[in-house]
Amino acid sequence: MCYGLLFSSIIILIYQKAFKRYGRLLLLNLIPLAGTLFDLLENLGIFSMIRIYPAGFEAVALLTSISGIIKFSLNGISLLLVVGGTICFLITRAVQNKA
């Protein structure tokens, strides 16, 4: 849960500094929070499978696996947003210092 809040905060800070008009870009900070939501869904699925162990749990396993894939995808996108925003910030700063 902490990584979602951390990525979200970093994205807000970087994009505010990198772009003067950042209105809709700040909606990108919802991506790490969505990753946190899918992390919670994955954890709930794992917990459910542990609780109903002897019984069949193929559907729960499938949903848990899909939640994990979505979580890792959103975390990867979040990391790319942080790196991309940092690069944009550095370029913006270099251009402003030259002018």
N, C-alpha and C positions, 0 to 999 in steps of 0.2 A: 504494500500500500504506500510505503514511503517513496518508492521510486516514481510512482505516478505523480505524486505531489511535487517531487523534486524536478522531474522533467517538465512538468507544467509550469512551474515557477521559472525555470531557466528559459523556457521558450518565451514566456512573457517578457522577461528582462532583456533577452537578446533582441527580440523583434521590436521592442519599443526603442531600443538604442540604434538598431540598424536601419529602420525605416521611419521617416517622418509621418507618413500616412499609413498607419498600421491597423486601422479599424477592423477589417474582416480577417486580417492575418492572425489576430489574437484568438480567433476561433480554433486555430490549430492547437491551442493548449488543451482542448478537449480530447485529443487523441490519446495522450498518456493516461487520462482519467478513464477513458474507455478500456484501455489496456488493464487498468486496475480492476475494473468491473469484471472483465473476462478472467482475470486471475482469481477473483473471489468465486466465480462460477466454477472454475477448474478445481479449486480447493473443496467446494461443496460437493462436486462430483466424486472426488477422491474419497472424501469422508463418507459419502453415501455408499460407495462400493465397499469400503471397509466394514460398514455396519451391516450390509446385506450379503456378506461374503458367500455363504454356501449357495445362496440362490443365484439365478442367472441375472446378469447385469450388463448385457450387451448394449442395450440402448443408452444406459448411463455411461458406459465406457466410451461409446461413440461420441456422445455430447461432451464428455470431459476432454476427449482428444481434440475435438473441434475447438473447444474453448481455449485449450492450450496453444493450438496453432494460431488462432486469432490473436491471443495475448502476445505471443512472440512476434507476430507480424506487426502489431501496433507498437510494440516496444522498439522494433527495428526502425519503423517509420519515425518514431519519436527521436531516436538517436540521430537519424539522418537530418531531421529538422533542426536539432541542436547544432550539428556540424555545419549544415548549410547556412543557418542563421549566423553562426560565428564567422563564417567566411564572408558573408554579406556585410556584417558589421565591420570586419577588418578592411574590406575593400572600401566601404563608405568612409571609414575613418582616414584611410590613406588618401582618398580623393579630396577630402575636406582639408587635410593638412597641406596638400600641394597647392590648393587654391588660396 
